[in-house]
Amino acid sequence: MYQLHDLIQQVSEYLTDDQVRKIEEAYNFGAEAHDGQHRMSGEPYIHHPLEVACILAEMHMDHQTLIAALLHDVIEDTPTAKRELSRRFGKNVAELVDGVSKLTQIKFDSYEEAQAQNFRKMLMAMSNDIRVILVKLADRLHNMRTVGALPPDKRRRIARETLDIYVPIAQRLGLNSMRLELELLGFSALYPMRHRILSEQVRKARGHRKEIINKIRDALRRRLRQEKIAAQVVGR
């Protein structure tokens, strides 16, 4: 679990001191706004936006995006108003947080409707600021990392939504590592038995391939030494 100093250490590598101080201010503001709120796992709610910000910091996102990540639930889940965010952190941050809140509030009656409307909403948000989508994807990624704390029915619903909506969005934006993790987490939550069986089969197959590669590598090294050829042999 990340702490504030982990985020500060990450962003200090590429942001200015003033920007880092603003991020720390946003964390303190969010912690106060979410004071008394807890997640299903029992941890203080502020840990979630902090984790979301850390995901985006790994992508070297700008300070406004990271501030929006730390505050992405304050409009929806606390009495904090958009105008207060605008006054404290600027209009761009307030618009980002508002955009994420609007995406979160979308409800669908069917998968077909969800797919069509969500992609339309995505395009509308991207036309203003693609960072809204990036914050929402990071939000969903951390939710999937902690989905085990939810009741089975809700866990399956969120996993299905992740596979049907958020994985394709990540893929279309070229966020391959995020797409792969969302896909794996969604599949394991939706089909836990299949995931365990397939994971075991993959593990065995990888072990077998490794043995084969090692044999080929050793054979090549022996022959190269015989031929007095200096070489480095690696295999994957």
C-alpha positions, 0 to 999 in steps of 0.5 A, spaced: 500 500 500 502 506 497 503 512 502 504 519 501 511 520 501 511 514 496 507 519 491 512 525 493 518 521 491 515 519 485 513 525 482 519 529 485 523 526 479 520 529 474 515 535 477 517 542 480 517 543 487 511 548 486 507 542 483 509 537 488 507 542 494 500 543 490 500 535 490 501 534 497 496 540 498 491 536 494 492 530 498 491 533 505 485 537 502 482 530 500 484 526 506 480 532 510 474 531 505 473 524 506 475 524 513 470 518 516 469 515 510 472 507 509 472 502 503 469 495 503 476 493 506 475 497 512 481 502 510 480 509 510 477 512 503 483 516 502 488 510 500 484 509 494 485 516 490 492 516 493 493 509 489 490 512 483 495 518 483 500 513 484 498 509 478 498 515 474 505 518 477 508 511 474 506 514 467 509 521 469 502 524 468 502 532 469 501 535 476 494 537 474 492 530 472 495 527 479 491 533 483 485 531 479 486 523 481 487 525 488 480 529 488 476 525 483 471 523 488 470 529 492 464 532 488 461 525 488 462 523 495 463 529 499 459 536 500 465 539 496 463 543 490 466 544 484 467 552 485 471 550 491 476 546 487 476 551 482 478 556 487 483 552 490 486 548 485 484 551 478 479 551 473 483 545 469 483 541 475 476 542 477 473 540 470 477 534 470 474 532 477 467 534 474 469 530 468 470 523 472 464 524 476 460 525 470 463 518 467 462 515 474 454 517 474 453 514 468 448 508 469 446 503 463 440 498 463 443 493 458 450 491 455 448 493 448 446 500 451 453 501 455 457 499 450 454 504 445 453 510 450 460 509 454 464 510 447 460 516 445 461 519 452 468 517 452 469 521 445 465 527 448 470 527 454 476 526 450 474 532 445 475 536 451 481 533 455 483 526 455 486 526 462 479 525 464 479 518 461 486 516 464 484 518 471 477 514 470 482 508 467 486 508 473 481 509 478 478 502 475 484 499 475 485 500 483 478 498 484 479 491 480 486 490 484 481 491 491 475 487 488 476 481 492 473 485 498 466 486 495 460 481 495 460 476 490 455 479 486 458 486 485 465 483 484 462 479 478 458 485 475 464 490 476 469 485 473 464 484 467 463 491 466 471 492 466 472 487 461 466 489 456 467 497 457 474 499 460 479 494 457 477 496 450 478 503 452 485 502 454 486 498 448 484 503 443 488 508 447 494 504 446 495 503 454 497 496 453 500 494 460 493 497 463 489 493 458 493 487 460 492 487 467 485 489 467 483 483 463 487 479 467 483 481 474 477 482 470 477 474 468 480 472 475 474 475 478 469 473 473 471 466 472 475 464 478 475 457 477 477 457 470 483 462 472 486 458 477 486 452 472 489 456 466 494 459 471 496 452 473 497 450 466 500 456 464 505 455 469 507 448 467 508 450 460 512 456 462 516 451 466 517 446 460 519 451 455 524 454 460 527 447 461 528 446 453 531 453 452 536 451 457 538 445 454 539 449 447 543 454 450 547 449 454 548 446 447 550 452 443 555 454 449 559 448 448 559 448 441 561 455 441 567 453 446 569 447 441 569 452 435 573 457 440 568 463 438 567 468 444 560 469 445 554 470 450 548 466 449 541 468 452 534 465 451 527 467 453 
